[in-house]
């Protein structure tokens, strides 16, 4: 799985762009303030704007879907290159230096 997450928080709004891929699937999605505005439907080969009818509809520029497809090709190539480069790297299993104990119940500081 390869994924790029972009967050812009310079102003009053929060924009999130998610772009990721695997060998068989992909995702490109744009959101603003937690609301999904646009995503690429690679099965039907089109961009989808799942905005409710009661808001002022925001439309993305022509070519946004084609750009998403191009990003998927780059993502899949990067995934292929990364997988090939890392195939001979051994997994390191570093056991904890001491046992780890987790509480069954939620614990709050200062509570008995």
Biotite code that builds the C-alpha atoms (Angstrom):
import biotite.structure as struc

atoms = struc.array([
    struc.Atom([0.000, 0.000, 0.000], chain_id="A", res_id=1, res_name="UNK", atom_name="CA", element="C"),
    struc.Atom([1.292, 3.419, -0.920], chain_id="A", res_id=2, res_name="UNK", atom_name="CA", element="C"),
    struc.Atom([-0.452, 6.582, 0.252], chain_id="A", res_id=3, res_name="UNK", atom_name="CA", element="C"),
    struc.Atom([0.012, 10.342, 0.173], chain_id="A", res_id=4, res_name="UNK", atom_name="CA", element="C"),
    struc.Atom([-1.874, 12.516, 2.605], chain_id="A", res_id=5, res_name="UNK", atom_name="CA", element="C"),
    struc.Atom([-1.859, 16.266, 2.222], chain_id="A", res_id=6, res_name="UNK", atom_name="CA", element="C"),
    struc.Atom([-3.255, 18.579, 4.865], chain_id="A", res_id=7, res_name="UNK", atom_name="CA", element="C"),
    struc.Atom([-3.448, 22.350, 4.605], chain_id="A", res_id=8, res_name="UNK", atom_name="CA", element="C"),
    struc.Atom([-4.244, 24.194, 7.833], chain_id="A", res_id=9, res_name="UNK", atom_name="CA", element="C"),
    struc.Atom([-2.962, 27.717, 7.236], chain_id="A", res_id=10, res_name="UNK", atom_name="CA", element="C"),
    struc.Atom([-6.383, 29.339, 7.320], chain_id="A", res_id=11, res_name="UNK", atom_name="CA", element="C"),
    struc.Atom([-9.811, 28.792, 8.758], chain_id="A", res_id=12, res_name="UNK", atom_name="CA", element="C"),
    struc.Atom([-10.463, 25.616, 6.771], chain_id="A", res_id=13, res_name="UNK", atom_name="CA", element="C"),
    struc.Atom([-8.919, 22.162, 6.708], chain_id="A", res_id=14, res_name="UNK", atom_name="CA", element="C"),
    struc.Atom([-8.355, 20.591, 3.307], chain_id="A", res_id=15, res_name="UNK", atom_name="CA", element="C"),
    struc.Atom([-7.385, 16.921, 3.102], chain_id="A", res_id=16, res_name="UNK", atom_name="CA", element="C"),
    struc.Atom([-6.281, 15.124, -0.048], chain_id="A", res_id=17, res_name="UNK", atom_name="CA", element="C"),
    struc.Atom([-5.882, 11.360, 0.085], chain_id="A", res_id=18, res_name="UNK", atom_name="CA", element="C"),
    struc.Atom([-4.166, 9.490, -2.715], chain_id="A", res_id=19, res_name="UNK", atom_name="CA", element="C"),
    struc.Atom([-3.158, 5.869, -2.351], chain_id="A", res_id=20, res_name="UNK", atom_name="CA", element="C"),
    struc.Atom([-2.822, 2.654, -4.290], chain_id="A", res_id=21, res_name="UNK", atom_name="CA", element="C"),
    struc.Atom([-2.183, -1.054, -4.069], chain_id="A", res_id=22, res_name="UNK", atom_name="CA", element="C"),
    struc.Atom([-1.439, -3.604, -6.774], chain_id="A", res_id=23, res_name="UNK", atom_name="CA", element="C"),
    struc.Atom([-5.145, -3.935, -7.534], chain_id="A", res_id=24, res_name="UNK", atom_name="CA", element="C"),
    struc.Atom([-6.884, -0.804, -6.253], chain_id="A", res_id=25, res_name="UNK", atom_name="CA", element="C"),
    struc.Atom([-6.544, 2.941, -5.810], chain_id="A", res_id=26, res_name="UNK", atom_name="CA", element="C"),
    struc.Atom([-8.058, 5.950, -4.077], chain_id="A", res_id=27, res_name="UNK", atom_name="CA", element="C"),
    struc.Atom([-8.022, 9.690, -4.707], chain_id="A", res_id=28, res_name="UNK", atom_name="CA", element="C"),
    struc.Atom([-10.273, 11.905, -2.584], chain_id="A", res_id=29, res_name="UNK", atom_name="CA", element="C"),
    struc.Atom([-10.532, 15.613, -1.769], chain_id="A", res_id=30, res_name="UNK", atom_name="CA", element="C"),
    struc.Atom([-12.295, 16.936, 1.318], chain_id="A", res_id=31, res_name="UNK", atom_name="CA", element="C"),
    struc.Atom([-12.822, 20.288, 2.998], chain_id="A", res_id=32, res_name="UNK", atom_name="CA", element="C"),
    struc.Atom([-13.576, 20.664, 6.708], chain_id="A", res_id=33, res_name="UNK", atom_name="CA", element="C"),
    struc.Atom([-14.282, 16.936, 7.006], chain_id="A", res_id=34, res_name="UNK", atom_name="CA", element="C"),
    struc.Atom([-16.748, 16.844, 4.104], chain_id="A", res_id=35, res_name="UNK", atom_name="CA", element="C"),
    struc.Atom([-15.939, 14.744, 1.056], chain_id="A", res_id=36, res_name="UNK", atom_name="CA", element="C"),
    struc.Atom([-16.123, 16.996, -2.025], chain_id="A", res_id=37, res_name="UNK", atom_name="CA", element="C"),
    struc.Atom([-14.744, 14.820, -4.795], chain_id="A", res_id=38, res_name="UNK", atom_name="CA", element="C"),
    struc.Atom([-13.416, 11.315, -5.353], chain_id="A", res_id=39, res_name="UNK", atom_name="CA", element="C"),
    struc.Atom([-12.239, 9.301, -8.328], chain_id="A", res_id=40, res_name="UNK", atom_name="CA", element="C"),
    struc.Atom([-14.429, 6.346, -9.266], chain_id="A", res_id=41, res_name="UNK", atom_name="CA", element="C"),
    struc.Atom([-11.862, 4.234, -11.130], chain_id="A", res_id=42, res_name="UNK", atom_name="CA", element="C"),
    struc.Atom([-14.429, 1.501, -11.843], chain_id="A", res_id=43, res_name="UNK", atom_name="CA", element="C"),
    struc.Atom([-16.732, 3.837, -13.815], chain_id="A", res_id=44, res_name="UNK", atom_name="CA", element="C"),
    struc.Atom([-13.843, 6.071, -14.954], chain_id="A", res_id=45, res_name="UNK", atom_name="CA", element="C"),
    struc.Atom([-15.222, 9.376, -13.679], chain_id="A", res_id=46, res_name="UNK", atom_name="CA", element="C"),
    struc.Atom([-14.989, 11.883, -10.876], chain_id="A", res_id=47, res_name="UNK", atom_name="CA", element="C"),
    struc.Atom([-17.833, 11.950, -8.355], chain_id="A", res_id=48, res_name="UNK", atom_name="CA", element="C"),
    struc.Atom([-18.960, 15.025, -6.418], chain_id="A", res_id=49, res_name="UNK", atom_name="CA", element="C"),
    struc.Atom([-21.077, 13.590, -3.558], chain_id="A", res_id=50, res_name="UNK", atom_name="CA", element="C"),
    struc.Atom([-22.303, 16.950, -2.300], chain_id="A", res_id=51, res_name="UNK", atom_name="CA", element="C"),
    struc.Atom([-25.834, 17.295, -0.922], chain_id="A", res_id=52, res_name="UNK", atom_name="CA", element="C"),
    struc.Atom([-28.360, 19.216, -3.000], chain_id="A", res_id=53, res_name="UNK", atom_name="CA", element="C"),
    struc.Atom([-29.004, 21.855, -0.317], chain_id="A", res_id=54, res_name="UNK", atom_name="CA", element="C"),
    struc.Atom([-25.511, 23.415, -0.528], chain_id="A", res_id=55, res_name="UNK", atom_name="CA", element="C"),
    struc.Atom([-23.903, 25.611, -3.158], chain_id="A", res_id=56, res_name="UNK", atom_name="CA", element="C"),
    struc.Atom([-22.403, 22.943, -5.381], chain_id="A", res_id=57, res_name="UNK", atom_name="CA", element="C"),
    struc.Atom([-18.627, 23.110, -5.825], chain_id="A", res_id=58, res_name="UNK", atom_name="CA", element="C"),
    struc.Atom([-17.317, 21.741, -9.109], chain_id="A", res_id=59, res_name="UNK", atom_name="CA", element="C"),
    struc.Atom([-13.743, 20.680, -9.773], chain_id="A", res_id=60, res_name="UNK", atom_name="CA", element="C"),
    struc.Atom([-12.002, 21.738, -12.961], chain_id="A", res_id=61, res_name="UNK", atom_name="CA", element="C"),
    struc.Atom([-12.129, 19.637, -16.075], chain_id="A", res_id=62, res_name="UNK", atom_name="CA", element="C"),
    struc.Atom([-9.274, 17.146, -16.102], chain_id="A", res_id=63, res_name="UNK", atom_name="CA", element="C"),
    struc.Atom([-9.342, 16.379, -12.360], chain_id="A", res_id=64, res_name="UNK", atom_name="CA", element="C"),
    struc.Atom([-10.220, 12.736, -13.013], chain_id="A", res_id=65, res_name="UNK", atom_name="CA", element="C"),
    struc.Atom([-7.484, 12.401, -15.628], chain_id="A", res_id=66, res_name="UNK", atom_name="CA", element="C"),
    struc.Atom([-5.022, 13.892, -13.140], chain_id="A", res_id=67, res_name="UNK", atom_name="CA", element="C"),
    struc.Atom([-6.158, 11.330, -10.543], chain_id="A", res_id=68, res_name="UNK", atom_name="CA", element="C"),
    struc.Atom([-5.545, 8.512, -13.055], chain_id="A", res_id=69, res_name="UNK", atom_name="CA", element="C"),
    struc.Atom([-2.054, 9.869, -13.756], chain_id="A", res_id=70, res_name="UNK", atom_name="CA", element="C"),
    struc.Atom([-1.321, 9.994, -10.013], chain_id="A", res_id=71, res_name="UNK", atom_name="CA", element="C"),
    struc.Atom([-2.427, 6.364, -9.724], chain_id="A", res_id=72, res_name="UNK", atom_name="CA", element="C"),
    struc.Atom([0.047, 5.342, -12.417], chain_id="A", res_id=73, res_name="UNK", atom_name="CA", element="C"),
    struc.Atom([2.844, 7.147, -10.560], chain_id="A", res_id=74, res_name="UNK", atom_name="CA", element="C"),
    struc.Atom([1.724, 5.621, -7.257], chain_id="A", res_id=75, res_name="UNK", atom_name="CA", element="C"),
    struc.Atom([1.700, 2.092, -8.686], chain_id="A", res_id=76, res_name="UNK", atom_name="CA", element="C"),
    struc.Atom([5.133, 2.578, -10.253], chain_id="A", res_id=77, res_name="UNK", atom_name="CA", element="C"),
    struc.Atom([6.498, 3.889, -6.931], chain_id="A", res_id=78, res_name="UNK", atom_name="CA", element="C"),
    struc.Atom([4.905, 0.943, -5.127], chain_id="A", res_id=79, res_name="UNK", atom_name="CA", element="C"),
    struc.Atom([6.480, -1.490, -7.584], chain_id="A", res_id=80, res_name="UNK", atom_name="CA", element="C"),
    struc.Atom([9.916, 0.145, -7.240], chain_id="A", res_id=81, res_name="UNK", atom_name="CA", element="C"),
    struc.Atom([9.676, 0.310, -3.448], chain_id="A", res_id=82, res_name="UNK", atom_name="CA", element="C"),
    struc.Atom([8.586, -3.310, -3.153], chain_id="A", res_id=83, res_name="UNK", atom_name="CA", element="C"),
    struc.Atom([11.456, -4.424, -5.387], chain_id="A", res_id=84, res_name="UNK", atom_name="CA", element="C"),
    struc.Atom([14.005, -2.331, -3.465], chain_id="A", res_id=85, res_name="UNK", atom_name="CA", element="C"),
    struc.Atom([12.845, -3.614, -0.080], chain_id="A", res_id=86, res_name="UNK", atom_name="CA", element="C"),
    struc.Atom([12.372, -7.304, -0.906], chain_id="A", res_id=87, res_name="UNK", atom_name="CA", element="C"),
    struc.Atom([15.786, -8.344, 0.422], chain_id="A", res_id=88, res_name="UNK", atom_name="CA", element="C"),
    struc.Atom([15.683, -6.260, 3.615], chain_id="A", res_id=89, res_name="UNK", atom_name="CA", element="C"),
    struc.Atom([15.253, -8.641, 6.569], chain_id="A", res_id=90, res_name="UNK", atom_name="CA", element="C"),
    struc.Atom([12.505, -7.971, 9.050], chain_id="A", res_id=91, res_name="UNK", atom_name="CA", element="C"),
    struc.Atom([13.854, -7.099, 12.459], chain_id="A", res_id=92, res_name="UNK", atom_name="CA", element="C"),
    struc.Atom([11.913, -8.306, 15.426], chain_id="A", res_id=93, res_name="UNK", atom_name="CA", element="C"),
    struc.Atom([13.024, -6.302, 18.452], chain_id="A", res_id=94, res_name="UNK", atom_name="CA", element="C"),
    struc.Atom([11.205, -7.681, 21.495], chain_id="A", res_id=95, res_name="UNK", atom_name="CA", element="C"),
    struc.Atom([10.332, -5.239, 24.270], chain_id="A", res_id=96, res_name="UNK", atom_name="CA", element="C"),
    struc.Atom([12.990, -4.956, 26.962], chain_id="A", res_id=97, res_name="UNK", atom_name="CA", element="C"),
    struc.Atom([10.399, -5.500, 29.689], chain_id="A", res_id=98, res_name="UNK", atom_name="CA", element="C"),
    struc.Atom([6.850, -6.888, 29.810], chain_id="A", res_id=99, res_name="UNK", atom_name="CA", element="C"),
    struc.Atom([4.113, -4.457, 28.826], chain_id="A", res_id=100, res_name="UNK", atom_name="CA", element="C"),
    struc.Atom([0.948, -4.445, 30.920], chain_id="A", res_id=101, res_name="UNK", atom_name="CA", element="C"),
    struc.Atom([-2.253, -2.906, 29.579], chain_id="A", res_id=102, res_name="UNK", atom_name="CA", element="C"),
    struc.Atom([-5.204, -1.985, 31.747], chain_id="A", res_id=103, res_name="UNK", atom_name="CA", element="C"),
    struc.Atom([-8.477, -3.755, 31.067], chain_id="A", res_id=104, res_name="UNK", atom_name="CA", element="C"),
    struc.Atom([-10.444, -0.586, 31.965], chain_id="A", res_id=105, res_name="UNK", atom_name="CA", element="C"),
    struc.Atom([-9.950, 3.033, 30.938], chain_id="A", res_id=106, res_name="UNK", atom_name="CA", element="C"),
    struc.Atom([-7.632, 4.815, 33.350], chain_id="A", res_id=107, res_name="UNK", atom_name="CA", element="C"),
    struc.Atom([-7.759, 8.506, 34.200], chain_id="A", res_id=108, res_name="UNK", atom_name="CA", element="C"),
    struc.Atom([-4.950, 10.395, 35.891], chain_id="A", res_id=109, res_name="UNK", atom_name="CA", element="C"),
    struc.Atom([-5.719, 11.116, 39.554], chain_id="A", res_id=110, res_name="UNK", atom_name="CA", element="C"),
    struc.Atom([-8.589, 8.602, 39.729], chain_id="A", res_id=111, res_name="UNK", atom_name="CA", element="C"),
    struc.Atom([-8.428, 5.591, 42.090], chain_id="A", res_id=112, res_name="UNK", atom_name="CA", element="C"),
])
